[in-house]
Amino acid sequence: MLTTQRKKAILDELARHGQVLAGALSETFGVSEDTIRRDLRELAAEGLLQRVHGGALPASPALASFEQRQDIESAAKRRIARRAAAMIAPGQTVIVDGGTTSALLVGELPADLRATIVTHSPGVAAALAAHPCVEVILIGGRLYKHSIVAVGAAAMESIARIHADLYFMGVTGVHPSAGLTTGDFEEAAIKRALAARAAETVVLASASKLNAASPFVIGELSLAQAIVVEKKTGAELTKPIEAAGVTVVRA
């Protein structure tokens, strides 16, 4: 079997089962584990999978720039954003993450909603500047340009002084074994800190993020109390989420 054929077969196996193990692939293709590891390394360099200890998981496609991500699954993201906005009750203090779905969420807030929105996203804060009833608290720090959010020590210090009712978390991967993941080490730490300051964490996950993984772990699936997905999302993707004790909300 040619290398290109073997790589395609590996990706097919990954698509079918949601993960692959180097040892099992070595036996299947009759090649050494070193050869399989090289294949996985090259496929990972192309962004086609996410390597983990002993094998690989599907790679999240949600690591493009903010501008590129705005056009990915935009209709689905708007439905998810609308459903998430409806979860906010008057008088609540709500943390809203950065990201394209969060940007849509704040646009779905009713004009008469009285609430406090805490965010480390300058874009989210600016979008709420014209809202007549929402108080906005902007967390500052070093700007992580990929997601256009504040990270670092200053952001962490501000986060430690918050008690929120809800936290709407953006992720790039939701996977049964890899958990909730994202593409930046510092951003993962910020998301964990925000989740720790909220009574409930709700993850916003369009289809491309389900059964996918990114390099840096935010936490296990159980870090969230609910995950908002598209209405048409298949049971094979949602059952592992529910098995982790997390409520699946369909938009």
Secondary structure, 3 states (H helix, E strand, C coil): CCHHHHHHHHHHHHHHHCCEEHHHHHHHHCCCHHHHHHHHHHHHHCCCEEEECCEEEEECCCCCCHHHHCCCCHHHHHHHHHHHHCCCCCCCEEEECCCHHHHHHHHCCCCCCCEEEEECCHHHHHHCCCCCCEEEEECCCEEECCCCEEECHHHHHHHCCCCEEEEEEECCEEECCCEEEECCHHHHHHHHHHHHCEEEEEEECCHHHECCECCEEEECHHHCCEEEECCCCCHHHHHHHHHCCCEEEEC
